[in-house]
Amino acid sequence: LPKGKGPQGKRITLKVAKNAVRVLFNGRRRLELSKMGITTFPKCLLELADVEEIDLSRNMLRKIPNIIEKFQNLVWLDLHSNQIEELPAEIGTLQNLTYLNLCNNKLTTKGLPEQLTHLRNLRTLNLGLNCLETIPTTLGSLRELVELGLFDNSLTIIPKSIKKLPKLERMNVKRNPLPEFAKEEEPIDTVKRIESLYLVEKKDLCSTCLQMCQGERDELHKLEDMTPRPSDKPSFTSLTTPNSTARDNQEEWRIK
């Protein structure tokens, strides 16, 4: 390889790209180039810039070029499981975009352009499994956002502007060093504890109280007798006992 250049990956020709276009049930055209070993965004895709959906997931893309702005019909863009470190400012021009999956990349907070907030029709945004230490408060302007993935990052705070998004239904923030997850929940004591215990002699009880106490003591002894005691015999929980048919025929199959 030439000095300073990484792996070239698979070369995508216009013919290959055209054959990768699928028409979905809703009439949209999706360009499916997942798991193709692509390392650079193929320029030949500009010939198909009128597609509504693009799947470039599970490749080796390091950057998305500014020519992404040519894909103005895009509604759905899947870039998950690449090696993208930053997004171009031009991504903010995709005003029709409702779905953007950037999960499992190498995005940092600096790699998120301010123009990302221009995607006013975005309903799903997945930023999970990246290298984010903070989330821009400006993402709170994505008023149509319904689902937001922030899991597996290095976030220590979620901005209030995001928590208060009016249409947000699902926000996954698992496996982040957030303070609310750092506190260990105190174990819940399901056993009712006796705070006070009073001891009296039998002679100090009236006949009715004595009879009641003796009755409760007898009930307690019955429960102790009913409680199964641990057996010294080995237990093989993964094995099942023979059913009735096997027992009836055991002499027959023992002979065999």
C-alpha positions in Angstrom: 0.0 0.0 0.0 1.1 3.6 -0.7 2.6 5.3 2.4 0.0 6.9 4.6 -3.0 5.1 3.0 -5.2 2.5 4.7 -6.9 -0.4 3.1 -8.7 0.4 -0.1 -11.6 -1.9 0.5 -14.0 -3.1 -2.2 -14.6 -0.8 -5.2 -18.2 -0.1 -5.8 -19.1 0.6 -9.4 -22.2 2.3 -10.7 -23.4 -1.1 -12.0 -23.0 -2.7 -8.6 -24.8 0.2 -6.9 -27.7 0.1 -9.3 -28.1 -3.7 -8.7 -28.2 -2.9 -5.0 -31.3 -0.7 -5.2 -34.4 -2.4 -3.7 -38.0 -1.1 -3.9 -39.7 -1.4 -0.5 -43.4 -2.1 0.2 -43.9 1.6 0.9 -42.6 2.5 -2.5 -39.3 3.9 -1.3 -36.0 2.9 -3.0 -33.3 1.6 -0.7 -29.7 1.4 -1.7 -28.4 -1.6 0.2 -24.6 -1.7 0.5 -24.2 -3.3 3.9 -21.2 -5.6 4.6 -19.5 -4.7 1.4 -16.0 -3.9 2.8 -16.3 -0.3 1.7 -13.7 2.1 3.2 -14.5 5.3 1.3 -17.9 6.7 0.3 -18.3 5.7 -3.4 -18.6 8.8 -5.6 -20.6 6.9 -8.2 -23.5 7.0 -5.7 -24.1 10.5 -6.8 -25.8 9.0 -9.9 -28.4 7.6 -7.5 -28.8 10.7 -5.3 -32.6 10.5 -5.7 -33.0 7.4 -3.5 -35.0 7.7 -0.3 -33.0 5.2 1.8 -29.3 4.2 2.1 -27.8 1.4 4.1 -24.1 1.6 4.4 -23.9 -0.2 7.7 -21.2 -2.8 8.7 -18.5 -1.4 6.5 -15.1 0.4 7.2 -16.1 4.0 6.5 -14.0 6.5 8.4 -15.8 9.7 7.1 -18.9 10.8 5.3 -18.0 13.4 2.6 -19.8 16.7 2.2 -21.4 15.4 -1.0 -23.9 13.8 1.2 -25.9 17.1 0.8 -26.7 15.9 -2.7 -29.0 13.3 -1.4 -31.9 15.6 -0.6 -34.6 12.9 -0.8 -33.1 10.8 2.0 -35.6 9.8 4.7 -33.6 6.9 6.1 -29.8 6.6 6.6 -28.1 3.7 8.3 -24.4 4.1 9.0 -24.0 1.8 12.0 -20.9 -0.3 12.7 -18.3 1.7 10.7 -15.3 3.7 12.0 -16.8 7.2 11.5 -15.1 9.8 13.7 -17.0 12.9 12.7 -19.9 14.0 10.6 -19.8 16.7 8.0 -21.7 19.9 8.6 -23.6 19.2 5.3 -25.6 16.4 7.0 -27.8 19.2 8.4 -29.1 19.9 4.9 -31.0 16.6 4.8 -34.3 18.1 5.9 -36.4 15.1 5.0 -34.4 12.7 7.2 -36.5 10.9 9.9 -34.1 8.0 10.7 -30.3 8.3 11.4 -28.4 5.3 12.8 -24.8 6.1 13.8 -24.4 3.4 16.4 -21.1 1.5 16.9 -18.7 4.1 15.4 -15.9 6.3 16.8 -17.8 9.5 17.1 -16.6 12.0 19.7 -18.5 15.0 21.0 -16.4 17.3 18.7 -17.4 15.0 15.8 -21.1 16.0 16.1 -21.6 19.2 14.0 -23.9 21.9 15.2 -25.8 21.5 12.0 -27.1 18.2 13.2 -29.8 20.2 15.0 -31.2 21.3 11.6 -32.7 17.9 11.1 -36.0 19.1 12.4 -38.0 16.0 11.1 -35.7 13.5 12.7 -37.7 10.9 14.7 -35.0 8.3 15.5 -31.4 9.1 16.3 -29.0 6.3 17.5 -25.7 7.5 18.9 -25.0 4.4 21.0 -21.6 2.6 21.2 -19.5 5.7 20.4 -17.0 7.8 22.3 -19.2 10.6 23.4 -18.4 12.4 26.7 -21.1 15.0 26.5 -24.2 15.6 24.4 -24.8 19.1 22.9 -27.7 20.8 24.6 -28.7 22.1 21.1 -30.0 18.6 20.3 -33.0 19.7 22.4 -34.2 21.5 19.2 -35.0 18.2 17.6 -38.6 18.5 18.6 -39.9 15.5 16.6 -37.5 13.1 18.2 -39.3 10.0 19.4 -36.4 7.6 20.0 -32.8 8.4 21.1 -30.0 5.9 21.7 -27.1 7.1 23.9 -26.1 3.8 25.4 -22.4 2.6 25.9 -20.8 6.0 25.8 -18.9 8.0 28.5 -21.7 10.4 29.4 -21.9 11.8 33.0 -24.9 14.0 32.4 -28.0 14.2 30.1 -29.0 17.8 29.3 -32.4 18.9 30.5 -33.2 20.2 27.0 -33.1 16.6 25.8 -35.0 15.1 28.7 -37.8 17.6 28.1 -38.2 16.8 24.3 -42.0 16.8 23.8 -42.3 13.7 21.8 -39.5 11.6 23.2 -40.8 8.1 24.2 -37.6 6.0 24.4 -34.2 7.1 25.5 -31.5 4.4 26.1 -28.7 5.6 28.3 -27.5 2.3 29.7 -23.9 1.6 30.5 -22.9 5.3 30.9 -21.1 6.6 34.1 -24.2 8.6 35.0 -24.5 9.5 38.7 -28.1 8.1 38.9 -26.7 4.7 37.9 -23.7 4.8 40.2 -25.9 4.7 43.4 -26.5 1.2 44.5 -30.0 0.5 45.4 -30.5 -0.4 49.0 -31.7 -4.0 49.4 -35.4 -4.2 50.2 -36.0 -6.1 53.4 -39.1 -8.2 52.7 -39.1 -9.7 56.2 -41.1 -7.8 58.7 -38.9 -7.2 61.7 -40.1 -7.1 65.3 -39.1 -3.8 66.9 -40.1 -4.6 70.5 -40.3 -7.9 72.3 -42.0 -8.3 75.7 -41.5 -11.4 77.8 -43.9 -12.4 80.5 -44.4 -15.5 82.6 -47.4 -17.8 82.2 -48.7 -17.0 85.6 -49.1 -13.3 84.5 -51.4 -14.2 81.6 -55.1 -14.7 81.8 -56.5 -18.0 80.6 -57.7 -16.5 77.3 -54.3 -14.9 76.4 -52.5 -18.0 77.5 -54.7 -20.2 75.3 -54.2 -17.9 72.3 -50.4 -17.9 72.7 -50.3 -21.7 73.0 -52.4 -22.0 69.8 -50.0 -19.7 67.8 -47.0 -21.7 69.1 -48.7 -25.0 68.0 -49.3 -23.5 64.5 -45.6 -22.5 64.3 -44.5 -26.0 65.2 -46.8 -27.4 62.4 -45.2 -25.1 59.9 -41.7 -26.2 61.0 -42.7 -29.9 60.6 -44.0 -29.2 57.0 -40.8 -27.4 55.9 -38.7 -29.8 53.8 -35.3 -30.4 55.3 -32.1 -30.6 53.1 -31.3 -34.1 52.0 -27.9 -35.7 52.2 -28.5 -37.5 49.0 -27.0 -36.0 45.8 -29.4 -34.1 43.7 -29.3 -34.0 39.9 -31.6 -31.2 38.9 -30.9 -31.4 35.2 -32.1 -35.0 35.0 -35.8 -36.1 34.9 -37.2 -39.1 36.7 -38.6 -42.0 34.5 -42.2 -41.6 33.7 -44.9 -44.1 34.5 -44.5 -45.9 31.1 -40.8 -46.4 31.7 -41.4 -47.8 35.1 -44.0 -50.2 33.8 -41.6 -51.5 31.1 -38.3 -51.3 33.0 -37.9 -55.0 33.2 -38.3 -55.3 29.4 -35.7 -52.6 28.6 -33.3 -53.9 31.2 -33.2 -57.3 29.5 -32.6 -55.6 26.1 
